[in-house]
Amino acid sequence: MTQTTGYGNKNTQWSLRPGEQVHFVGIGGIGLSGVARILLQKGYSVSGSDLRLSHITRELVQLGATVYEGHRPENIGKASLVVASSAIPGQNPELAEARTRNIQVVKRGQLLAWLMKDRYGIAVAGTHGKTTTSAMMALTLENANLDPTIIVGGIVPEIGSNAKDGEGQYLVIEADEYDRTFLDLNPQAAVITSIEMDHPDCFADLEDMSEAFCGFLAKIPADGFVMASGDDPEVRRVIASLGEVKVSTYGLGERVDWKAMDLQQNTLGGNDFRVVEDGKEKGDFQLSIPGIHNVSNALAVIGMADYLGLDLACARDTLRHFQGVLRRFQVKGEVNGMTVVDDYAHHPSEIRATLAGARRRYGGRRIWAIFQPHTYSRTKALLAEFAAAFDEADRVIVTAIFAAREQDDLGISANDLVEMMTHPEAVHIADLSEASARVSKKLEPGDVLITMGAGDVWRAGEEVLASLKQRAE
């Protein structure tokens, strides 16, 4: 298969034949690792590198990949194609070596587009909710025995990974707006969960971000379909510009086609709800994962499943048993009535939704939050929103900012965030281990600890669990 690209070596074409070597720069990231896994399952030779090895890279090695720790020119070997993560700078030695040797370099989105070619692509996009929604959608198709190809941005316990190469016609993909990656895709159908300002290192403002979503939706063919959140005002504004494409809206508000009604907390830990489409009853559904935002995510899947002609009984069963994606309100353990939860929330809206879900699930129990801000640019751009996002937590600890791909050159710190907060029980403890030690000493039976962030804040929760277990012995 041949694909044209304008990244790396401009205006050239690349093609891949099974058995050829593909090298991934940043292979340990959740984005590239999924694509690498798919290529391994398809019979390609896969190599890659990352700054640090991890359980993800170890799994890829077990599947047959060659993975190097650190970036060096010689790592690319005899690769026919080099794939670069959006977080990799252009001066990376492996990318420089590929250009010197005239080996084609592409971004992840271009390879995803190649994988989507000749498949019925269902792309799930949005500032929040896309990982959970794409996982729900993929598992619904899987349970309908349609054997979809799956590429999502988190580990789905039901498939044991973040990706799976299927033999069926459907490809379910999490469409990432970061670096405008989703503009490379050409899906037949799409879900838009939300549009809020994020990634200030890529987008100037909300208008700039919305224009990117408009560009993504423009890729949907006239006979395609879009399932869009009708509760999100920016989503409604963006879909108003769509032409002939069929659009359905979903949500809990009044101006939606697919509506969730009569929400009730259930014994599974989530919510029961009734679904109505344009006044027509579509049945009762249950979720085991908490949060009203997940009811909205489930609605998107129900509406898409209906459009695809699936029996909604399959969606109903899938949603009831869905246990979530790792690092999305993942209950890590409980010791003597003290519960530790981990969540990927790293945007103010996600923090509010996670804490609201926790409050709904755990009622009057005392909720502790350890939050690790992710990137200096996001923290600075959304500082006031972050400061107001923790109302549902009883105790808040903010750790040092997780730099990720950035340098500490914006004059912002986690302490600036704490100083702006009006929360009476918010403190700054930079070191994760110190934060976990503080919480371990103060947790009492009935307390709930939630670690939140897109970095390595999950380590604090695991340290707390280990300390609580030692205390219980």
Summary of the structure (lengths in Angstrom):
residues: 473
radius of gyration: 22.1
end to end distance: 59.6
largest distance: 64.7
contacts: 1702
relative contact order: 0.08
helix: 35%
strand: 26%
